[in-house]
């Protein structure tokens, strides 16, 4: 099964065709969960709520957002900053007319 999300294309395949329906449901479940937690373009996402609430102080986050941030920071270190999850504000300022 081919699919598109977040401007990307993907393919989901299973060894047993009977498993494809279950795998498709799990795929969209996790894509939805990541989108709910991490989509900085959605005003109702967890990361946007955290951004609005934090204003310089600690704020509790859910386990999925925490793990996504942990992975993003690890990738930043592994790529020597080529991939950097902390540039959102600078990017928005640069793109603002």
C-alpha distances in whole Angstrom, upper triangle without the diagonal:
4,7,10,13,17,17,14,11,8,6,5,6,9,12,13,11,13,12,8,10,12,10,8,12,13,11,12,16,16,15,18,20,20,20,23,25,25,24,27,27,27,30,29,27,29,30,32,34,35,36,38,39,40,43,44,44,42,39,37,33,31,29,26,27,30,28,26,29,30,27,28,31,31,29,32,34,32,32,35,34,32,29,31,30,34,34,33,36,37,34,35,39,38,36,38,40
4,7,10,14,13,11,7,6,4,6,9,12,15,16,14,17,15,12,13,15,13,10,14,15,12,12,16,16,14,17,20,19,19,22,24,23,22,25,24,25,28,28,26,28,28,30,32,33,34,36,38,39,41,42,42,40,38,36,32,30,29,25,26,29,27,24,28,29,26,26,30,29,27,29,32,30,29,33,32,29,27,29,28,31,31,30,33,34,31,32,35,35,32,35,37
4,7,10,10,8,6,5,6,8,11,14,18,19,17,18,17,13,14,15,13,10,12,13,10,10,14,14,11,14,17,16,15,19,21,20,18,22,21,21,24,24,22,25,25,26,29,30,30,32,34,35,37,39,39,37,35,33,29,27,26,23,24,26,25,22,25,27,24,24,28,28,25,28,31,29,28,31,30,28,25,27,25,29,28,27,30,31,28,29,32,32,29,32,34
4,7,7,5,4,6,9,11,14,18,21,22,20,22,20,17,17,18,15,13,15,15,12,11,14,14,11,13,16,15,14,17,19,17,16,18,17,18,22,22,20,22,22,23,26,27,28,30,32,33,35,36,37,35,33,31,28,26,26,22,22,25,23,20,23,25,23,22,26,26,24,25,29,27,26,29,28,25,22,24,23,26,25,24,27,28,25,25,29,28,25,28,30
4,5,5,7,8,11,13,16,19,23,24,23,24,21,18,18,19,16,13,15,15,11,10,13,12,8,10,13,12,10,14,15,14,12,15,14,14,18,18,16,19,19,20,22,24,24,26,28,29,31,32,33,31,29,28,24,23,22,19,19,22,21,17,20,22,20,19,23,24,21,23,26,26,25,27,25,23,20,21,20,23,22,20,24,25,22,22,26,25,23,25,28
4,5,8,11,14,16,19,22,26,27,26,27,25,22,22,22,19,17,18,17,14,12,15,13,10,11,13,11,9,13,14,12,9,12,11,12,16,16,15,17,16,17,20,21,21,23,26,26,28,29,30,29,27,26,23,22,22,18,17,20,19,16,18,21,19,17,21,22,19,21,24,24,22,25,23,20,17,18,16,19,19,17,20,21,18,18,22,22,19,22,24
4,7,10,14,16,20,23,27,28,27,28,26,23,23,24,21,18,20,20,16,15,18,17,13,15,17,15,13,16,18,15,13,14,13,15,19,20,18,21,20,20,23,24,24,26,29,29,30,32,33,32,30,30,26,25,25,22,21,24,23,19,21,23,21,19,22,24,21,22,25,25,23,25,23,21,18,19,18,21,20,18,21,22,18,19,22,21,19,22,24
4,7,10,13,17,20,23,25,24,26,23,20,21,22,19,16,18,18,14,14,17,15,12,15,17,15,14,17,18,16,14,16,16,17,21,22,20,22,21,22,25,26,25,28,30,31,32,33,34,33,31,30,27,25,25,21,21,23,22,18,20,22,20,18,22,22,19,21,24,23,21,24,23,20,17,19,19,22,21,20,23,24,21,21,25,24,22,25,27
4,7,10,14,17,20,22,21,23,21,18,19,20,17,15,17,17,13,14,17,16,13,16,18,16,16,19,21,19,17,20,19,20,24,24,22,24,24,25,28,29,29,31,33,34,36,37,38,36,34,33,29,27,27,23,23,26,23,20,23,25,22,21,24,25,22,24,27,25,24,27,25,23,20,22,22,25,25,24,27,28,24,25,29,28,26,28,30
4,7,10,14,17,19,18,20,18,14,16,17,14,12,15,14,11,12,15,14,12,15,17,16,16,20,21,19,19,21,21,22,26,25,23,25,25,26,29,30,30,32,34,35,37,38,38,36,34,33,29,27,25,22,23,25,22,20,23,24,21,21,24,24,21,24,27,25,24,27,26,24,21,23,23,26,26,25,29,30,27,28,31,30,28,31,34
4,6,10,13,15,14,16,15,12,14,15,12,10,14,14,11,13,16,15,14,17,19,18,19,22,23,22,22,25,24,25,29,28,26,27,27,29,32,32,33,35,37,37,40,41,41,39,36,35,31,29,27,23,25,27,24,22,25,26,23,23,27,26,24,26,29,27,26,30,29,27,24,27,26,29,30,29,33,33,30,31,35,34,32,35,37
4,7,10,12,11,13,11,8,11,11,8,7,11,11,8,11,14,13,13,16,18,17,18,21,22,22,22,25,25,26,29,28,26,27,27,29,32,32,33,36,37,37,40,41,41,38,36,34,30,27,25,22,24,26,23,22,25,26,23,24,27,26,24,27,30,28,28,31,31,29,26,28,27,31,31,30,34,35,32,33,37,36,34,37,40
4,7,9,8,11,9,7,10,11,8,9,13,12,11,14,16,16,16,19,21,21,22,25,26,25,26,29,29,29,33,31,29,30,31,33,35,35,37,39,40,41,43,44,44,41,39,36,33,30,28,25,27,29,26,24,28,28,25,26,30,29,27,30,32,30,30,33,33,31,29,31,30,34,35,34,37,38,36,37,41,40,38,41,43
4,5,6,8,6,6,10,10,8,10,13,12,12,15,17,17,18,20,22,22,24,26,27,27,28,31,32,31,35,33,31,32,32,35,36,37,38,41,42,42,45,46,45,42,40,37,33,30,28,25,28,29,26,26,29,29,26,28,31,30,28,32,34,31,32,35,35,34,31,33,32,36,37,36,40,41,39,40,43,43,41,44,46
4,6,9,8,9,12,12,11,13,16,16,16,19,20,20,21,24,25,25,27,30,30,31,31,35,35,35,38,37,34,35,36,38,40,40,42,44,45,45,48,49,48,45,43,40,36,33,31,28,31,32,29,28,32,32,29,31,34,32,31,34,36,33,34,37,38,36,33,36,35,39,40,39,43,44,42,43,47,46,45,47,50
4,5,6,7,10,11,10,13,15,15,16,19,20,21,22,24,26,26,28,30,31,32,32,36,36,36,39,37,35,36,37,39,41,41,43,45,46,46,49,50,49,46,44,41,37,34,32,29,32,34,31,30,34,34,31,33,36,35,33,37,38,36,37,41,40,39,36,38,37,41,42,41,45,46,44,45,49,48,46,49,52
4,5,5,8,10,10,11,14,15,15,18,19,20,21,23,25,26,27,29,31,31,32,35,35,35,38,36,34,35,36,39,40,41,42,45,45,46,49,50,49,47,44,41,38,34,32,30,32,34,31,31,34,35,32,34,37,36,34,38,39,37,38,41,41,39,37,39,37,41,42,41,44,46,43,44,48,47,45,48,50
4,6,7,8,9,11,13,14,15,17,18,20,21,23,24,26,27,29,30,31,32,36,36,35,38,35,34,35,36,38,39,40,42,44,45,46,49,50,49,46,43,40,37,33,32,29,32,34,31,31,35,35,33,34,38,37,36,39,41,39,39,43,43,41,38,40,38,42,43,42,45,47,44,45,49,49,46,49,51
4,6,5,6,9,10,11,12,14,15,17,18,20,21,23,24,26,27,28,29,33,33,32,35,33,31,31,33,35,36,37,39,41,42,42,46,46,45,43,40,37,33,30,28,25,28,30,28,27,31,31,29,31,34,33,32,35,37,35,36,40,39,38,35,36,35,38,40,39,42,44,41,42,46,46,44,46,49
4,5,5,6,9,10,10,12,14,15,16,18,20,21,22,24,26,26,27,30,30,29,33,31,29,30,31,33,35,36,37,39,40,41,44,45,44,42,39,36,33,29,28,25,27,30,27,26,30,30,28,29,33,32,31,34,36,34,35,38,38,36,33,35,33,37,38,36,40,41,39,39,43,43,41,43,46
4,5,5,6,9,10,11,12,15,15,17,18,20,21,22,25,26,26,30,29,28,31,29,27,29,30,32,33,34,36,38,39,40,43,44,44,41,38,35,32,28,27,24,27,29,27,26,30,31,29,30,34,33,32,35,37,36,36,40,39,37,34,35,33,37,38,36,40,41,39,39,43,43,41,43,45
4,5,5,6,9,10,11,12,14,15,16,18,20,21,23,24,25,29,29,27,30,28,26,27,29,31,32,32,35,36,37,38,41,42,41,38,35,32,29,26,24,21,24,27,24,24,28,28,27,28,32,31,30,33,36,34,35,38,37,36,33,34,32,35,37,35,39,41,38,38,42,43,41,43,45
4,5,5,6,9,10,11,12,14,15,16,18,20,21,22,23,26,27,26,29,27,25,25,27,29,30,31,33,35,36,36,40,41,40,37,34,31,28,24,23,20,23,25,22,22,25,26,24,25,29,28,27,30,32,31,31,35,34,33,30,31,29,33,34,33,36,38,36,36,40,40,38,40,43
4,5,5,6,8,10,11,12,14,15,16,18,20,21,21,25,25,24,27,25,23,24,26,28,29,30,32,34,35,36,38,40,39,37,34,31,28,24,23,20,22,25,23,22,25,26,24,25,29,29,27,30,33,31,32,35,34,32,29,30,28,32,33,31,34,36,34,34,38,38,36,38,41
4,5,5,6,9,10,11,12,14,15,16,18,20,20,24,24,22,25,23,21,22,24,26,27,28,30,32,33,34,37,38,37,35,32,29,26,22,21,18,21,24,22,21,25,26,24,25,29,29,28,31,33,32,33,36,35,33,30,31,29,32,33,31,34,36,34,34,38,38,36,38,41
4,6,5,6,9,10,10,12,14,15,17,18,19,23,23,22,25,22,20,21,22,25,26,26,28,30,31,32,35,36,35,32,29,27,23,20,18,15,18,21,18,18,22,23,21,22,26,26,25,28,30,29,30,33,32,31,28,28,26,29,31,29,33,35,33,33,37,37,35,37,40
4,5,5,6,9,10,11,12,14,16,16,17,20,21,20,23,21,19,20,21,23,25,25,27,29,30,31,34,35,34,32,29,27,23,20,19,15,17,20,18,17,20,21,19,20,24,24,23,26,28,27,27,31,29,28,25,26,24,27,28,27,30,32,30,30,34,34,32,34,37
4,5,5,6,8,10,10,12,14,15,15,19,19,17,20,18,17,18,20,21,23,24,26,27,28,30,32,34,33,31,28,26,22,19,19,15,17,20,19,17,21,22,21,21,25,25,24,27,29,29,29,32,30,29,25,26,24,27,28,26,29,31,29,29,32,33,31,33,35
4,6,5,6,9,10,11,12,14,15,19,19,17,20,17,15,16,18,20,21,22,24,26,27,28,31,32,31,29,26,23,20,16,16,13,15,18,17,16,19,21,20,21,24,25,24,27,29,29,29,32,30,30,26,26,24,26,28,26,29,31,29,29,33,34,32,33,36
4,5,5,6,8,10,10,12,13,17,18,17,19,17,14,15,16,19,20,20,22,24,25,26,29,30,29,27,24,21,18,15,13,10,12,15,13,12,16,17,16,17,20,21,20,23,25,25,26,28,27,26,23,23,20,23,25,23,26,29,27,27,31,31,30,32,35
4,5,5,6,9,10,10,11,14,15,14,17,16,13,14,15,17,19,20,21,23,25,25,28,29,29,27,24,22,18,16,15,12,13,16,15,13,16,18,16,17,20,21,20,22,25,24,24,27,26,24,21,21,19,22,23,21,24,26,24,24,28,29,27,29,32
4,5,5,6,9,10,10,14,14,12,15,13,11,12,14,16,17,18,20,22,23,24,27,28,28,26,23,21,17,15,15,12,13,16,16,14,17,19,18,18,22,23,22,24,27,27,27,30,28,27,23,23,20,23,24,21,24,27,25,24,28,29,27,28,31
4,5,5,6,8,10,13,15,13,15,13,10,10,12,14,15,16,18,20,21,22,25,26,25,23,20,17,14,11,11,8,9,13,12,11,14,16,16,17,20,21,21,23,25,25,26,28,26,26,22,22,19,21,23,21,23,26,25,24,28,29,28,29,32
4,5,5,6,7,11,13,12,14,13,9,10,10,13,14,15,16,19,20,20,23,24,24,22,19,17,13,11,11,7,8,11,10,8,11,14,13,13,16,18,17,19,22,22,22,25,23,22,19,18,15,18,19,17,21,23,21,21,25,26,25,26,30
4,5,5,5,9,10,8,11,10,7,9,10,11,13,14,16,17,19,20,23,24,24,22,20,18,15,13,14,10,10,14,14,11,13,16,16,15,18,20,19,21,24,24,24,26,24,23,19,19,16,18,19,16,19,22,20,19,23,24,22,24,27
4,6,6,9,10,8,10,8,5,6,8,10,11,12,14,16,17,18,21,23,22,21,17,16,12,11,12,10,9,13,14,12,14,17,17,17,19,22,21,22,25,26,26,28,26,25,22,21,17,19,20,17,20,23,21,20,24,26,24,25,28
4,6,9,11,10,11,9,5,5,6,9,10,10,12,14,15,16,19,20,19,17,14,13,9,8,9,7,6,9,10,9,10,13,14,14,16,18,19,20,22,23,24,25,23,23,19,18,14,16,18,16,18,21,20,19,23,25,24,24,28
4,6,9,9,11,10,6,6,5,8,10,10,11,14,15,16,18,19,19,18,15,14,11,11,12,9,6,10,11,8,9,12,12,11,14,16,16,17,20,21,21,22,20,20,16,15,11,13,15,12,15,18,17,16,20,21,20,22,25
4,5,6,9,9,6,8,7,8,11,12,12,14,16,17,19,21,21,20,18,17,14,14,15,12,10,14,14,11,12,16,15,13,16,19,18,18,22,23,22,24,21,20,17,16,12,14,14,12,14,17,15,14,18,19,18,19,22
4,6,7,9,7,9,6,6,10,10,9,11,14,15,16,18,19,19,17,17,15,15,17,15,12,15,16,13,12,16,16,14,16,19,18,18,21,23,22,23,20,19,16,14,11,12,12,9,11,14,12,11,15,16,15,16,19
4,6,9,8,11,10,8,12,13,12,13,16,18,19,21,22,22,20,20,18,18,20,17,15,18,19,16,16,20,20,17,20,22,21,21,24,26,24,26,22,21,18,17,14,15,14,11,12,15,13,11,15,16,14,15,18
4,5,5,9,9,7,10,12,12,13,15,17,19,21,22,22,19,19,17,17,19,16,14,18,19,16,17,21,21,19,21,24,23,23,27,28,27,28,25,25,21,20,17,17,17,14,15,18,16,14,18,19,17,17,20
4,6,9,9,6,8,11,10,10,13,15,16,19,20,20,17,18,16,17,20,18,15,18,20,18,18,22,23,21,23,26,25,25,28,30,29,30,27,27,23,21,18,18,18,14,15,18,17,15,17,20,18,18,20
4,7,9,7,7,10,11,11,13,15,17,20,20,20,16,16,14,14,17,16,14,17,19,17,18,21,22,21,23,26,26,26,29,30,30,31,28,28,25,23,19,20,20,17,18,21,20,18,21,23,22,21,24
4,6,5,6,9,10,11,12,14,17,19,19,18,15,14,12,12,14,12,10,14,15,13,14,18,18,17,19,22,22,22,25,27,27,28,25,25,22,20,16,17,18,15,16,20,19,17,20,23,21,21,25
4,5,5,6,9,10,10,12,15,17,16,14,11,10,8,8,11,10,8,11,13,12,12,15,17,16,18,20,21,21,24,26,26,27,24,25,21,19,15,16,18,15,17,20,20,18,21,24,23,23,27
4,5,5,6,9,10,10,13,15,15,13,11,11,8,10,12,11,7,10,12,10,10,13,15,13,15,18,18,18,21,23,23,24,21,22,18,16,12,12,14,11,13,16,16,15,18,20,20,20,24
4,5,5,6,9,10,12,14,15,14,12,13,11,13,16,14,11,14,16,14,13,17,18,16,18,21,21,21,24,26,25,26,23,23,20,17,14,13,14,11,12,16,15,14,16,19,18,18,22
4,5,5,6,8,11,14,13,13,10,11,10,12,15,14,12,14,17,16,15,18,20,18,20,23,24,23,26,28,28,29,25,26,23,20,17,16,17,15,15,19,19,17,19,22,22,21,24
4,5,5,6,9,11,10,9,7,8,7,10,13,13,10,11,15,14,12,15,18,16,17,20,21,21,23,25,26,26,23,24,21,18,15,14,16,14,14,18,18,17,19,22,22,22,25
4,6,6,7,9,10,11,9,11,11,14,16,16,12,14,17,15,13,16,18,16,17,20,21,20,22,25,25,25,22,23,20,17,13,12,13,11,10,14,15,14,15,18,19,18,22
4,6,7,10,11,12,10,13,13,15,19,18,15,17,20,18,17,20,22,20,20,24,25,24,26,29,29,28,25,26,24,20,17,15,16,14,12,16,17,15,16,20,20,19,22
4,6,9,8,9,7,10,11,14,17,18,15,16,19,19,17,20,22,21,21,24,26,25,27,29,30,29,26,28,25,22,19,17,18,16,15,19,20,18,20,23,23,22,26
4,5,5,6,6,9,11,14,17,18,15,15,18,18,15,18,21,19,18,22,24,22,24,27,27,27,24,26,23,20,17,15,17,15,14,18,19,18,19,22,23,23,26
4,6,9,9,13,14,18,21,21,18,18,21,20,18,20,23,21,20,24,25,23,25,28,28,27,24,26,24,20,18,15,16,15,13,16,18,17,17,21,22,21,24
4,7,9,13,15,18,21,22,18,17,21,20,17,19,22,20,19,22,24,22,23,27,27,26,23,25,23,20,17,14,16,16,14,17,19,19,19,22,24,23,26
4,7,10,13,16,19,20,17,16,20,20,17,18,22,21,19,22,24,23,24,27,28,27,24,27,25,21,19,16,19,18,17,20,22,22,22,25,27,26,29
4,7,10,13,15,17,14,13,17,17,15,16,19,19,17,20,23,22,22,26,27,26,24,26,24,21,18,16,19,19,18,21,23,23,24,27,28,28,31
4,7,10,13,15,12,11,15,16,14,15,19,18,18,21,23,22,23,26,27,27,25,27,24,21,18,17,20,18,18,22,23,22,24,27,28,27,31
4,7,10,12,10,9,13,14,13,14,17,18,18,20,22,22,24,26,27,28,26,28,25,22,18,18,21,20,21,24,25,24,26,29,29,30,33
4,7,8,6,6,10,11,10,12,15,15,16,18,20,20,22,24,25,26,24,25,22,20,16,17,20,18,19,23,23,23,25,28,28,28,32
4,6,6,6,9,10,11,12,14,15,17,18,20,21,23,24,26,27,25,26,23,21,18,19,22,20,22,25,25,25,28,30,29,30,34
4,6,5,6,9,10,10,12,14,15,16,18,20,21,22,24,26,24,25,22,21,17,19,22,21,23,26,26,26,29,31,31,32,36
4,5,5,6,9,10,11,12,14,15,16,18,20,21,22,24,23,23,20,19,16,18,20,19,22,25,24,24,27,29,29,30,34
4,5,5,6,8,10,10,12,14,15,16,18,20,21,22,20,21,18,16,13,14,17,16,18,21,21,21,24,26,25,27,30
4,5,5,6,9,10,11,12,14,15,17,18,20,21,19,21,18,16,13,14,18,17,19,22,22,23,25,27,27,28,32
4,5,5,6,8,10,10,12,14,15,16,18,20,19,20,17,16,13,15,18,18,21,23,23,24,27,28,28,30,34
4,5,5,6,9,10,11,12,14,15,16,18,17,17,14,13,10,13,16,15,18,20,20,21,24,25,25,27,30
4,5,5,6,9,10,10,12,14,15,16,14,16,12,11,8,10,13,13,16,18,18,19,22,23,23,25,29
4,5,5,6,9,10,11,12,14,15,14,16,13,12,10,12,16,16,19,21,21,22,25,26,26,28,32
4,5,5,6,9,10,10,12,14,13,14,11,11,10,13,16,16,20,21,20,22,25,25,26,28,32
4,5,5,6,9,10,11,12,11,11,8,7,6,9,12,13,16,17,17,19,21,22,22,25,28
4,5,5,6,9,10,11,9,11,9,7,7,9,12,14,16,17,17,20,22,22,23,26,29
4,5,5,6,9,10,10,12,10,10,10,12,15,17,20,20,20,23,25,25,26,29,32
4,5,5,6,8,8,9,7,8,9,12,14,16,19,19,19,22,24,23,24,27,31
4,6,5,6,5,7,5,5,7,9,11,14,17,16,16,19,21,21,22,25,28
4,5,5,6,9,8,9,11,12,14,17,20,19,20,23,24,24,26,28,31
4,6,8,9,9,10,13,15,17,19,22,21,21,25,26,26,27,30,33
4,5,5,6,9,12,14,15,18,20,19,19,22,24,23,24,27,30
4,6,8,9,12,13,14,18,20,18,19,22,23,22,24,27,30
4,5,5,9,10,10,14,16,15,15,18,20,19,21,23,26
4,6,10,11,11,14,17,15,14,18,19,18,19,23,25
4,7,9,9,12,15,14,13,17,18,18,19,22,25
4,6,6,9,12,11,11,14,16,16,17,20,23
4,6,7,10,11,11,13,15,16,17,19,23
4,6,8,9,10,12,13,14,16,17,21
4,6,5,6,9,10,10,12,14,18
4,6,5,6,9,10,11,12,16
4,5,5,6,9,10,11,14
4,5,5,6,9,10,13
4,5,5,6,9,12
4,5,5,6,10
4,6,5,8
4,6,8
4,6
4
